[in-house]
Amino acid sequence: MRLRQIALVGHDLAACEADIRAILGLDYAYDDPGVGAFGLKNAVFPIGETFLEVVSPKQEGTTAGRLLQKRGGDGGYMAIFQVHDIEPARDRIEAAGARTVARYDRDNGVRMSHIHPRDIGAAIVSVDQMPTWEHWEWGGEVWRENLRTDVSTAITGVELQGDDPEALARRWGEILGFAPVKTGAGWRIDLPDGGEIRFVVATDGRGEGLGRFDVAVKDPDAVRAVAKARGKLEGDDVILSGTRVRLVQA
């Protein structure tokens, strides 16, 4: 299993896109028509072999729209994990008593299961299998031809926050199949094929949710300078679509 994609939610998709392009140095985004089934529009940016997505509601009554209201604005939305074989993952989801809110098994070998956020906590989680390990359906057909890595090279981690990070970590571990370990600031799950999942106490007044993710960049100071000029820097963290971004040295 590896962390392959992070999704954020924003009221103004164009503004969120502009910040991502300017701050992370990306110039290509895929507009996935498939999210229309969920009442959304989106943009998916490749960052190395990982992906950053922003979704925005285009109609009333969407899960994303309710999250915008619940958490008081733009923020983290979803974490997507890739596996070599989805069947054991689906067995764990069922054994843990977690509901699957969307399930696809396409003829091209793409298979996915979305877990109900109430049954795992803090975010919508999807576990996906692709026809090959390198393929990523949600990035479109030409993402490799438009890949830029001169500024940003990968998403390397995600941080979930809540009132009880230990319980949250143990629930995620039960469903994903990895035991969390205690750290100084909370709990952590290290994924064998790339990426870490952290669990910390919510301190920003926004409650449980996906509060931060990590991006490896070649020059963190330069990225922070661009973010500061755009009013998108808080301490050492960049702010993208209401979500803190921890910059790590590539």
N, C-alpha and C positions, 0 to 999 in steps of 0.2 A: 504494500500500500504506500502511496505517496500523496502529498498535498499537491493538487494540480491547478485548482482555480479558487479564487476568492471573489465573492460578489458583494457589492455595496448597493445601497438604495439611495436615490436622490430625487428631490422634487424637480430639479432643472437638469436634465440630462446633458444639454449642450454645455452648461457651465462646468459640470463635473468632468466632462470630456476635456474641456479646455485646460483645466488644472492638471489633469493627468498627463496630457501631451506636453505641457510646458515644464512641469516639475520632474517627471520621470523620463523625459526625453523620448517619448513614443510618438509615432506618426501614423499608425494604422490601427483601425478598430473595425471589427466585424459586427454587422447588424444582423443578429440571429432572428430570422422570422419565426422560429419555433416558440419564442417566449410570448408571442401574441396570444397563444392559447391560455396563458395565465394573466392576460390583460396588461401586458407589459411591453415596453420597448427597451432596447439595450444597446450597449457597446462593449465589445470584448477585445481587450488589448493583449497581445502576446508579450511576455517578459521572459526571454530565454525559452525554456521548456514549460513555463507556467503561464497562467493567464489571470488578468484582472478584469472583472466585469462590473459595469454599473447598470442597474435596472431602474426604470422609472415608470410609475403607473400611467396608463393611458385611458383608464376607465375607472369608475367607482367600484368599491367592494373587493379590491385585490388584497392578497396577503401582504404585499409590499406596502400598499397604502395604509393598511392598519398598523404596520410596524412603524411607519413614519409618524403616525399619530401617537402610538404608545411610547416611543422613545424620544419624542419631542424634536424630530427633525431627521436629517440625513444620517445614515450610519451603516454599520455592518449588517449583512443580510444572510449570506450563505457561504458554506465551505464545501468544496467538492473534492472527493478523494478518488483516486484511480487504483483499481486492483487488477491483478492478472486474471482472477477467476471470481466472478461475482456470486456464485452459488453459495460458497461458505459464508460470505458476508450476509447474504439474504437469510441464511439459516440463523445466524447470530441475531439479526434484527428481529426475526420472528420469536426466537427463544427468549429474547429480552422483553418481549411484550410491547415492542415499539411499532406503531402504525406506519405503513407505507402509504404516502399520499399521492405518489405518482410512480408508475413503473412502466418502462419501455423495454422492449426486446425487438430491435429492428433487424431486418433481413441482412443489413450490411455488417452485422456483428457488434453494433453499439447496443449496450445494455445498461440500464441505470435504475436506481431505486432512491426516491426522495423520502427521508424520514421526517415524520411530523415533529415540528420544533418543540411541542409540549412534551413529547416522549423522550427527547434527548436533552433539551435545554439549550438556551442561549442563541441558537441559530437553526436555520434549515440546513440539513446535511444531506448530501447526495453521495452515494457510492456508485461508481461508474466503471464499466469494462469497455475497452475499445478493441477493434479488430487487431491492432498491433499496439505495443507499448508506446510507440512514438506518435501515433494518431491522436488527434483531439477534435472530435466532432464539433464542439461548441466554439472552436476558433475559426471555422470556415475552411475553405479549400486552399487559400493562398497565403495563410499567415506566415509560413516560413519565408516566402519570397519578400515579405514586408517586415521582417524581424529586424529590430534595432537593439543592439546591446552596448552601444558606446556610453550610455549613462546608467541604465538599469539592467541587471542580468538575471534576476530570479526573485520570485516570492519564496521565502524560506521558512515562514512560520505564521501562526495565527494565535491570537490570544482571546480567550473567552472570559467574561467577568460575571460575577454573581455574588449573592449573599453567602453562599456555602461552596467555595471552590473545590473542596475535597469531594463533596457529594456529586458535584458537576463532573469532576474528573473521573470519578469511579463509574458514573453512568456512561460517559463517552467511552471509557475503556471497555466496559461490558459490551457495548454495541459494536465498537470497532475492532475489538479483539486484542487490545494491548493494555498492559497494566500501567497505570500512572505511577510516577515516582515523586516523592516530596522534594521540593526545592525551597530555597530561602524565601521566595516571594509567593509561593503557592504550590502548584502541582504541574507536572509536565508529562506528556506522552511523546516519545521519539519514534517517528515512523521509519521503518527499515529502508524504504526506497526514496526517502527525501522529505524533509519538513518536520517541524515540531508543533505540538499543540500545547499551549500554556493555559492555566486556569488560575485566576487571581480574584481578589475581592473587588467588587465594584465600588469605586470611590468618586465617580464623576457625577453622581446624582441621576444617572440615566438608567439605572437598573441593570438587569441581566441582559447580556447580548455579546455580540462580536465587537469588541472595543478597539482592537489593535491588530495589525499584521506587520510582518517584517519584509522589507525589500532590500536585496543586496544591490549596492550601487558602487560605482568605481571611485567617485569623489563625493563623500557625504557632505562635506562643507559646501561644495558648489551647489549641490541639490538643495541644501538648507537655505542658501542665499537666494535662489530662485523662489523657493517657497515663501521666504520672508517678504520678498518684494511683492508677492501676490497676496499677502496677508494670510498665509496658510502655514504658519509655523507657531507651535506652542512648546516652549522649552526646546528640547532636541527633536521632538516629533513633528513630522509633516502632517498636515490635516488634509485628507482627501475624502470628499463626500461625507463629511462629518465623522470620519474614522481616523484614529491616530495611526501613523505609519512609523515604525521604528526602522531607521536606516542602519544597515550593517555593511561593513566593508566587504566589497566583492573580492 
